[in-house]
Amino acid sequence: MTATITLHTDPPSAHLVWEATDLPAGTHTIKVTRTADGVSYVVRGASALFADGGAVLDDYEIPLGVQVSYVAEAFDSDGAPLGAQDALTGQVDTDPSMGWVSDPTNPNAVVQVELKDDFAQDLITVRQVQTYQVGDRVVALLGALGKLTSIPLRMQTKTIPDYHTLVGILRQTAVLIRTAPPTLQPRLLYVVVPTVKATQQDVQWGGGWVLYDIQGDEIDATTLDILVPVVTWQDYIDAFPTWADMEAAYSTWFDAIKNPPV
């Protein structure tokens, strides 16, 4: 067996599996780093992912429209490094006119939106600057460029259920917006949205189109793990009426984790 990556597009995610034979002997945990467009993040929930006998990881924040690489670093039970494994790579290609908005800590709270023409058209960053007159010269002390501010995030939903989902997500402190090139904003754009303005559109042929004329301020990604799981024990109970049915479907608990009922 070899490590595998399975990509999903609706909603976008990556399902990664490392068999025990893919990891060094004595592996207890792994740290998984995702790199895309030259930017690296430790995947949420994978700073010390249990990997004794293998590991399964779902990345619900995979960037869109660019090559993505995942590298797993192995550690023993004392935290000593055992080396990095070969990268798993993939790319989720989506319609660049559409984006995905989600709550980073709740993968169930996710919705696809249509991006309006001026979405993220103006990208503004601010830095602290102090100038001084030194004789006949003016010199400056420059701070680092800050995060993006007041990003225009005009988007649209096309059903009433999507409207309710998006409004619920925007109520959160942090929101993740994912878009594909050629838009210029970061592929993983974490923002807070101070004000939500939603206007229902007059669509002659019916539907529930709602336009959001909103702006967001970029923030760093939250460091919380996923708080609301996508697959729960109830899903297994619903899929397999008896324990014998589950044993017939899965030879080990690891098999059950890497191939959950859908």
C-alpha positions as CSV (number, residue, x, y, z in Angstrom):
1,M,0.0,0.0,0.0
2,T,1.1,3.6,-0.5
3,A,-0.1,6.9,0.8
4,T,-3.1,8.3,-1.1
5,I,-4.9,11.5,-1.7
6,T,-8.5,11.7,-2.9
7,L,-9.8,15.1,-4.0
8,H,-13.4,16.3,-3.8
9,T,-14.9,19.3,-5.5
10,D,-18.3,19.9,-3.9
11,P,-17.4,21.1,-1.4
12,P,-13.7,21.1,-2.0
13,S,-11.6,19.0,0.3
14,A,-8.7,16.5,0.3
15,H,-8.9,13.0,1.9
16,L,-5.4,11.8,2.8
17,V,-4.4,8.3,4.0
18,W,-1.0,7.1,5.2
19,E,-0.9,3.3,5.8
20,A,1.4,2.0,8.6
21,T,3.8,0.9,5.9
22,D,4.1,4.4,4.6
23,L,5.5,5.7,7.9
24,P,8.8,5.0,9.7
25,A,8.8,2.3,12.3
26,G,7.9,3.7,15.7
27,T,5.7,6.5,14.3
28,H,3.3,7.8,17.0
29,T,2.2,11.1,15.5
30,I,2.6,13.1,12.3
31,K,2.6,16.8,11.5
32,V,1.1,17.6,8.1
33,T,2.0,20.8,6.2
34,R,0.2,22.0,3.2
35,T,2.0,24.2,0.6
36,A,0.4,26.1,-2.2
37,D,1.5,29.2,-4.1
38,G,4.6,29.2,-2.0
39,V,2.6,29.6,1.3
40,S,2.7,26.8,3.9
41,Y,0.2,26.1,6.7
42,V,0.0,23.2,9.1
43,V,-3.3,21.5,8.2
44,R,-6.0,22.1,10.9
45,G,-5.9,19.2,13.3
46,A,-2.6,17.9,12.0
47,S,0.0,19.5,14.3
48,A,0.2,16.1,16.2
49,L,-2.1,13.7,14.4
50,F,-2.2,10.2,15.9
51,A,-0.6,7.9,13.4
52,D,0.2,4.7,15.3
53,G,-0.8,2.1,12.7
54,G,-1.5,4.7,10.0
55,A,-3.2,8.0,9.8
56,V,-6.2,9.6,8.1
57,L,-6.7,13.3,7.5
58,D,-9.3,15.4,5.8
59,D,-8.3,18.9,4.7
60,Y,-11.4,21.1,4.3
61,E,-9.3,24.2,3.6
62,I,-7.6,23.0,0.4
63,P,-6.8,26.0,-1.9
64,L,-8.5,26.0,-5.3
65,G,-7.1,26.1,-8.8
66,V,-3.4,25.7,-7.8
67,Q,-1.1,22.8,-7.2
68,V,-1.2,21.7,-3.5
69,S,1.5,19.6,-1.8
70,Y,1.2,17.8,1.6
71,V,4.2,16.6,3.5
72,A,4.0,14.5,6.7
73,E,6.7,14.7,9.3
74,A,6.8,11.6,11.6
75,F,7.6,11.6,15.4
76,D,7.9,8.8,17.9
77,S,6.1,8.7,21.3
78,D,8.8,10.9,22.9
79,G,8.4,13.5,20.2
80,A,11.7,12.7,18.5
81,P,11.6,13.3,14.7
82,L,11.7,10.3,12.4
83,G,11.8,12.1,9.1
84,A,9.5,13.5,6.5
85,Q,7.5,11.4,4.0
86,D,7.2,11.9,0.2
87,A,4.8,14.7,-0.7
88,L,1.2,14.0,-1.7
89,T,0.1,16.4,-4.5
90,G,-3.1,17.4,-6.2
91,Q,-5.2,20.2,-7.5
92,V,-8.9,21.1,-7.2
93,D,-10.0,22.9,-10.3
94,T,-13.2,24.9,-10.0
95,D,-15.2,27.5,-12.0
96,P,-13.2,30.8,-11.4
97,S,-16.5,32.7,-11.3
98,M,-17.6,30.8,-8.2
99,G,-16.1,30.7,-4.7
100,W,-16.6,28.8,-1.5
101,V,-17.3,30.4,1.9
102,S,-17.0,28.4,5.1
103,D,-16.5,28.3,8.8
104,P,-13.0,27.0,9.3
105,T,-13.9,25.1,12.5
106,N,-17.1,23.6,11.1
107,P,-16.7,21.9,7.7
108,N,-20.5,21.4,7.6
109,A,-21.0,25.2,7.3
110,V,-19.9,25.8,3.7
111,V,-21.7,27.3,0.7
112,Q,-20.8,28.0,-2.9
113,V,-21.3,31.6,-4.1
114,E,-21.1,33.5,-7.3
115,L,-18.4,36.1,-7.4
116,K,-19.5,39.5,-8.8
117,D,-17.3,41.3,-11.4
118,D,-15.7,43.6,-8.8
119,F,-15.0,40.9,-6.2
120,A,-11.7,41.7,-4.5
121,Q,-10.9,44.1,-7.3
122,D,-9.2,46.6,-5.0
123,L,-6.7,45.1,-2.6
124,I,-5.5,47.6,0.0
125,T,-2.8,47.1,2.6
126,V,-1.7,49.6,5.2
127,R,1.7,50.1,6.9
128,Q,2.9,52.5,9.6
129,V,5.1,55.2,8.2
130,Q,7.0,57.9,10.1
131,T,8.9,60.6,8.2
132,Y,11.7,62.9,9.6
133,Q,13.4,66.0,8.4
134,V,17.1,65.5,8.6
135,G,18.8,68.6,7.4
136,D,17.7,69.1,3.8
137,R,16.7,65.4,3.5
138,V,13.5,63.5,4.5
139,V,13.9,60.0,5.7
140,A,11.3,57.4,6.6
141,L,10.8,54.6,9.0
142,L,8.6,51.9,7.5
143,G,6.6,49.3,9.3
144,A,5.7,46.0,7.7
145,L,2.8,45.8,5.3
146,G,-0.3,44.8,7.2
147,K,-3.2,42.6,6.2
148,L,-5.7,43.5,3.5
149,T,-8.4,45.9,4.6
150,S,-11.9,46.7,3.4
151,I,-11.7,44.0,0.7
152,P,-14.8,44.3,-1.6
153,L,-16.5,40.9,-1.4
154,R,-19.6,41.3,-3.5
155,M,-21.1,37.8,-4.0
156,Q,-24.4,36.2,-4.6
157,T,-26.4,33.2,-3.6
158,K,-29.1,31.7,-5.8
159,T,-31.3,29.8,-3.3
160,I,-32.9,30.6,0.0
161,P,-31.2,27.7,1.8
162,D,-27.8,29.0,0.5
163,Y,-28.8,32.5,1.8
164,H,-29.5,31.1,5.3
165,T,-26.2,29.1,5.3
166,L,-24.1,32.1,4.2
167,V,-25.7,34.5,6.7
168,G,-25.0,31.9,9.4
169,I,-21.4,31.6,8.4
170,L,-20.9,35.4,8.3
171,R,-22.1,35.6,11.9
172,Q,-18.9,33.8,12.9
173,T,-15.7,35.6,14.1
174,A,-13.6,34.2,11.3
175,V,-14.7,33.3,7.8
176,L,-12.7,31.4,5.1
177,I,-13.2,32.5,1.4
178,R,-11.6,30.3,-1.2
179,T,-11.4,31.3,-4.9
180,A,-9.4,30.1,-7.9
181,P,-7.1,32.1,-10.2
182,P,-7.1,34.6,-11.8
183,T,-8.5,36.5,-8.8
184,L,-5.6,38.1,-7.0
185,Q,-6.5,37.7,-3.3
186,P,-4.8,34.9,-1.2
187,R,-6.2,31.5,-2.2
188,L,-7.0,31.1,1.5
189,L,-8.5,34.4,2.6
190,Y,-9.5,34.5,6.2
191,V,-11.6,37.6,7.0
192,V,-14.0,39.2,9.5
193,V,-17.0,40.9,8.0
194,P,-18.1,43.9,10.2
195,T,-21.3,44.6,8.3
196,V,-23.5,42.3,6.2
197,K,-25.8,43.9,3.6
198,A,-28.0,41.5,1.7
199,T,-30.4,42.5,-1.0
200,Q,-32.9,40.1,-2.6
201,Q,-32.8,40.2,-6.4
202,D,-35.9,40.5,-8.5
203,V,-35.6,37.3,-10.7
204,Q,-38.5,37.0,-13.1
205,W,-38.2,33.2,-13.5
206,G,-38.3,32.6,-9.7
207,G,-35.5,31.5,-7.3
208,G,-34.0,33.1,-4.2
209,W,-31.1,35.2,-5.5
210,V,-29.5,37.4,-2.9
211,L,-26.7,39.9,-3.5
212,Y,-24.2,40.6,-0.7
213,D,-22.5,44.0,-0.9
214,I,-20.0,43.4,1.9
215,Q,-16.4,44.2,2.8
216,G,-14.0,42.1,4.8
217,D,-10.8,42.7,6.8
218,E,-8.1,40.0,6.5
219,I,-7.0,38.2,9.6
220,D,-4.6,35.3,10.4
221,A,-6.1,31.8,10.2
222,T,-7.5,30.6,13.5
223,T,-5.5,27.9,15.3
224,L,-8.5,26.0,16.7
225,D,-9.0,22.4,15.6
226,I,-12.2,21.4,13.9
227,L,-15.0,21.7,16.5
228,V,-17.8,20.1,14.6
229,P,-17.0,16.7,12.9
230,V,-18.3,15.8,9.5
231,V,-18.5,12.1,10.2
232,T,-19.9,11.0,13.6
233,W,-20.5,7.7,15.3
234,Q,-24.2,8.1,14.5
235,D,-23.3,7.9,10.8
236,Y,-21.9,4.4,11.3
237,I,-25.0,3.4,13.4
238,D,-27.3,4.6,10.6
239,A,-25.2,2.8,7.9
240,F,-24.8,-0.5,9.8
241,P,-27.9,-1.7,11.8
242,T,-25.8,-4.4,13.7
243,W,-22.2,-4.7,14.8
244,A,-21.9,-7.8,12.6
245,D,-22.8,-5.7,9.6
246,M,-20.0,-3.3,10.4
247,E,-17.5,-6.1,11.0
248,A,-18.5,-7.5,7.6
249,A,-17.8,-4.1,6.0
250,Y,-14.5,-3.3,7.8
251,S,-11.7,-5.6,8.8
252,T,-10.2,-3.0,11.2
253,W,-11.2,0.3,12.8
254,F,-8.6,2.0,10.6
255,D,-10.4,0.7,7.6
256,A,-13.6,2.3,9.0
257,I,-11.9,5.6,9.5
258,K,-10.4,5.9,6.1
259,N,-13.6,4.7,4.3
260,P,-16.5,6.3,6.3
261,P,-20.1,5.7,5.2
262,V,-21.3,8.4,2.9
